[in-house]
Amino acid sequence: MGTLKGFDQTINLILDESHERVYSNTQGVEQVVLGLYIIRGDNIAVIGEVDDDTDSSLDLSNIKAEPLNPVVH
């Protein structure tokens, strides 16, 4: 997650103030700070907008979920 600062015709993205949310089935959500992040368009599946008010009201320390399985080619 982050603030979209730029993109190009191949959907390469520049995100600022970005962070990754790591889910676990035993503890709350861990947020890993990434800062300025550039993502190649080849690695993007979905882009969406997040409602800041709804997102800030979530108690991430109580959310537990199974992590996604690794991608198998």
MOGI-V627495 format. One record per residue. SS is DSSP state (@ for helix, = for strand, . for the rest). PHI is phi in degrees with one decimal (999 if undefined). OMEGA is omega as a letter, one per 30 degrees, with the letter a starting at -180 (999 if undefined). Layout:
ss:SS phi:PHI omega:OMEGA
ss:SS phi:PHI omega:OMEGA
This chain:
ss:. phi:999 omega:l
ss:. phi:178.7 omega:l
ss:= phi:-97.9 omega:a
ss:= phi:-70.0 omega:l
ss:= phi:-105.3 omega:a
ss:= phi:-175.5 omega:l
ss:= phi:-156.8 omega:l
ss:. phi:-131.2 omega:a
ss:. phi:-67.5 omega:l
ss:. phi:-101.9 omega:l
ss:. phi:61.9 omega:l
ss:. phi:-68.1 omega:a
ss:= phi:-117.5 omega:l
ss:= phi:-117.1 omega:l
ss:= phi:-112.6 omega:l
ss:= phi:-112.6 omega:a
ss:= phi:51.4 omega:a
ss:= phi:-88.0 omega:l
ss:= phi:-151.0 omega:l
ss:= phi:-109.2 omega:l
ss:= phi:-102.7 omega:a
ss:= phi:-106.7 omega:a
ss:. phi:-94.9 omega:a
ss:. phi:-142.1 omega:l
ss:. phi:-89.9 omega:a
ss:. phi:-112.9 omega:a
ss:. phi:-142.6 omega:a
ss:. phi:-65.9 omega:a
ss:. phi:-72.0 omega:l
ss:= phi:-97.0 omega:l
ss:= phi:-105.8 omega:l
ss:= phi:-101.5 omega:a
ss:= phi:-75.3 omega:a
ss:= phi:-111.3 omega:a
ss:= phi:73.9 omega:l
ss:= phi:-74.9 omega:a
ss:= phi:-137.7 omega:l
ss:= phi:-112.7 omega:a
ss:= phi:-118.8 omega:l
ss:. phi:-70.3 omega:a
ss:@ phi:-58.0 omega:l
ss:@ phi:-61.6 omega:a
ss:@ phi:-97.4 omega:a
ss:. phi:-103.7 omega:l
ss:. phi:-107.1 omega:a
ss:. phi:-142.9 omega:l
ss:. phi:-123.9 omega:a
ss:. phi:-143.1 omega:l
ss:. phi:-99.9 omega:a
ss:. phi:-112.3 omega:l
ss:. phi:-76.9 omega:a
ss:@ phi:-59.6 omega:a
ss:@ phi:-65.4 omega:l
ss:@ phi:-66.0 omega:a
ss:@ phi:-64.3 omega:a
ss:@ phi:-71.7 omega:l
ss:. phi:-83.4 omega:l
ss:. phi:-74.0 omega:l
ss:. phi:-96.0 omega:a
ss:@ phi:-65.2 omega:a
ss:@ phi:-71.4 omega:l
ss:@ phi:-105.4 omega:a
ss:. phi:-89.4 omega:l
ss:. phi:-125.6 omega:a
ss:. phi:-156.9 omega:l
ss:. phi:-67.8 omega:l
ss:. phi:-64.3 omega:l
ss:. phi:-69.3 omega:l
ss:. phi:-69.8 omega:l
ss:. phi:-62.6 omega:l
ss:. phi:-74.5 omega:l
ss:. phi:-113.8 omega:a
ss:. phi:-96.4 omega:999
